[in-house]
Amino acid sequence: MSDENPNFRKARVYDDVADTYERVNVPRMFAVPGRVLALAVAPPAGARVLDVGAGTGAVARALREFVGPDALVVVADAS
């Protein structure tokens, strides 16, 4: 990826604040909605799940707990 592309520069803006955002905002803003979405999707134990546009990873973490240790949860995000 080239930093010359304005779309990539926009996607990378989050990188500068990611650690603080993850520690402060994710638990209180995204943990519960992530669990609710995982329950709504309700993949079976051991499923393979793809989270595109994973953002904070809250949904992927909830899905991982939901489907168990033998599952595969893959995430992708532009940032």
C-alpha positions, -999 to +999 in steps of 0.1 A: +000+000+000+013+034-009+009+063+015+005+085-016-031+073-020-054+096-001-078+068+008-050+049+025-039+081+044-075+085+056-076+049+068-043+053+087-054+083+107-069+059+133-035+042+138-021+072+157-048+069+184-056+032+183-040+021+216-059+048+237-091+043+218-089+005+224-083+009+261-108+037+268-136+036+243-140+000+231-150-017+264-177+009+272-190+015+236-186-017+216-183-047+239-221-051+245-231-044+209-204-068+198-219-095+219-254-088+208-244-090+171-225-123+178-257-137+194-278-125+165-255-142+139-252-173+162-226-193+142-222-229+154-194-240+176-162-245+156-174-223+127-152-202+104-162-166+106-149-136+085-154-101+099-147-075+072-144-039+084-136-053+118-128-019+133-121-023+170-125-061+168-153-061+194-175-083+172-147-106+164-138-110+200-174-118+209-177-142+180-145-160+192-160-165+226-193-177+210-178-202+186-152-216+209-115-224+208-117-248+177-132-220+155-115-197+131-123-160+133-105-139+106-107-101+106-099-075+080-099-037+082-083-010+061-066+005+092 
